[in-house]
């Protein structure tokens, strides 16, 4: 079984809220805890790259993500990312698919923090973990029970959901 690279960049999935006024910070990633609770046995390597809300990500940050993947030996990569600019980052990564080794890259996140009792984070991470092992090389977004080709999806803010075309 080959190792999967898990890159954390921040976003809602790792947010910690301090009060009812929605003051928050992006905390330590909960990804290792989620995978431990799910009893995941597939080997993985965790790379905590950034701790930012995706609206704060810059082109420099996206280039750091791209370079980290380009320099990684793993061919299967999951990125936890804020949902607001997930498609922007996915676009920057498209050129990595055909590089050697060919890569399967899955971006996922959540619409509510993983630390909340009711969250979509656990399901999304689990689905991303399965998707990265079964999809052909490419860049994908996995959210709320759906797998989207990264170049054919957008976040619909009115529905608070991702929609494909």
C-alpha positions in Angstrom: 0.0 0.0 0.0 1.5 3.3 -1.0 1.4 6.3 1.2 -1.1 9.1 0.7 0.0 12.7 1.2 -2.4 14.7 3.3 -1.9 18.5 3.1 -3.7 20.8 5.5 -4.1 24.5 4.6 -6.7 25.6 7.1 -10.3 26.6 6.3 -13.5 25.9 8.2 -12.6 22.3 8.8 -9.9 23.4 11.3 -11.5 26.5 12.7 -11.8 27.1 16.4 -14.5 29.6 17.5 -14.0 31.7 20.6 -17.4 33.4 21.1 -20.9 33.9 19.8 -19.6 36.8 17.7 -17.9 34.4 15.4 -14.3 35.3 16.4 -12.2 32.4 15.2 -8.7 31.2 14.4 -7.6 28.3 12.3 -6.2 25.8 14.8 -4.2 22.6 14.7 -5.5 20.2 12.1 -8.0 17.6 13.3 -7.3 15.4 10.4 -5.1 12.9 12.4 -7.8 12.6 15.0 -10.5 12.0 12.4 -8.5 9.3 10.7 -7.7 7.6 14.0 -11.4 7.6 15.1 -12.2 6.1 11.7 -9.6 3.4 12.2 -7.9 4.2 8.9 -5.1 1.8 8.2 -3.9 3.1 4.8 -0.5 4.7 5.4 -0.4 8.5 5.1 2.0 11.4 5.6 0.6 14.6 7.1 2.0 17.9 5.9 0.6 20.9 7.8 1.3 23.6 5.2 -0.9 26.6 6.1 -3.4 27.7 8.7 -5.5 30.2 6.8 -9.1 30.9 5.9 -9.2 30.3 2.2 -10.3 33.9 1.6 -6.8 34.9 3.0 -4.9 32.6 0.7 -2.6 34.4 -1.8 -1.0 33.4 -5.1 2.2 32.8 -3.1 0.3 30.4 -0.8 -1.1 28.5 -3.8 2.4 28.3 -5.3 3.6 26.8 -2.0 0.9 24.2 -2.2 1.8 23.5 -5.9 5.5 23.2 -5.2 5.0 21.0 -2.2 3.0 18.5 -4.4 5.5 18.8 -7.2 8.3 17.9 -4.9 6.5 15.1 -3.1 7.1 11.4 -4.0 3.4 10.5 -3.4 1.1 10.2 -6.3 -2.1 10.4 -4.3 -2.7 13.7 -2.5 -5.6 15.0 -0.3 -5.7 18.7 0.5 -8.0 20.1 3.2 -8.9 23.6 2.2 -11.5 26.3 2.8 -14.4 26.1 0.5 -14.6 29.7 -0.7 -11.5 29.5 -2.9 -11.0 25.8 -3.2 -11.7 25.9 -7.0 -9.0 28.6 -7.4 -6.4 26.4 -5.8 -7.5 23.4 -7.8 -7.0 25.4 -11.0 -3.3 26.1 -10.0 -2.8 22.4 -9.5 -4.1 21.1 -12.8 -0.7 21.1 -14.5 0.7 18.6 -11.9 -1.5 15.8 -13.1 0.6 14.9 -16.1 3.9 15.2 -14.3 5.8 12.1 -13.2 4.5 10.4 -11.2 1.0 11.0 -12.5 -1.1 12.4 -9.6 -4.6 12.1 -8.2 -5.3 15.2 -6.2 -8.5 15.5 -4.1 -9.4 18.8 -2.4 -12.0 18.6 0.4 -13.1 20.7 3.3 -16.3 21.3 5.3 -19.1 23.8 5.7 -18.9 23.6 9.5 -15.8 23.0 11.7 -14.8 19.4 12.4 -14.8 20.4 16.1 -18.6 20.9 16.0 -20.8 18.0 17.0 -22.7 18.3 13.8 -20.3 18.6 10.9 -19.8 17.4 7.4 -16.0 17.2 7.9 -15.8 13.6 8.9 -17.9 12.4 6.0 -16.0 14.6 3.5 -12.6 13.5 4.7 -13.6 9.8 4.6 -15.0 10.2 1.1 -11.9 12.1 0.0 -9.7 9.3 1.4 -11.7 6.7 -0.6 -11.8 8.8 -3.7 -8.1 9.4 -3.9 -7.5 5.7 -3.9 -10.0 4.9 -6.7 -10.0 7.9 -9.1 -7.8 8.1 -12.2 -5.1 10.8 -12.2 -6.6 14.3 -12.1 -7.7 17.1 -9.8 -11.0 16.6 -8.0 -13.2 18.3 -5.4 -15.0 16.0 -3.0 -17.8 17.6 -1.0 -21.0 16.3 0.6 -21.3 13.0 -1.1 -20.2 14.1 -4.6 -17.0 13.9 -6.6 -16.5 16.8 -9.1 -13.9 17.3 -11.7 -12.1 20.4 -10.4 -12.6 22.3 -13.7 -16.4 21.7 -13.7 -17.5 22.8 -10.3 -18.2 26.0 -8.4 -19.5 26.8 -4.9 -23.1 28.1 -5.0 -23.2 30.4 -2.0 -27.0 30.6 -2.1 -27.3 26.8 -1.7 -24.1 26.6 0.5 -23.1 23.7 -1.7 -20.9 22.8 -4.6 -22.6 22.3 -8.0 -21.1 20.8 -11.1 -21.9 21.4 -14.8 
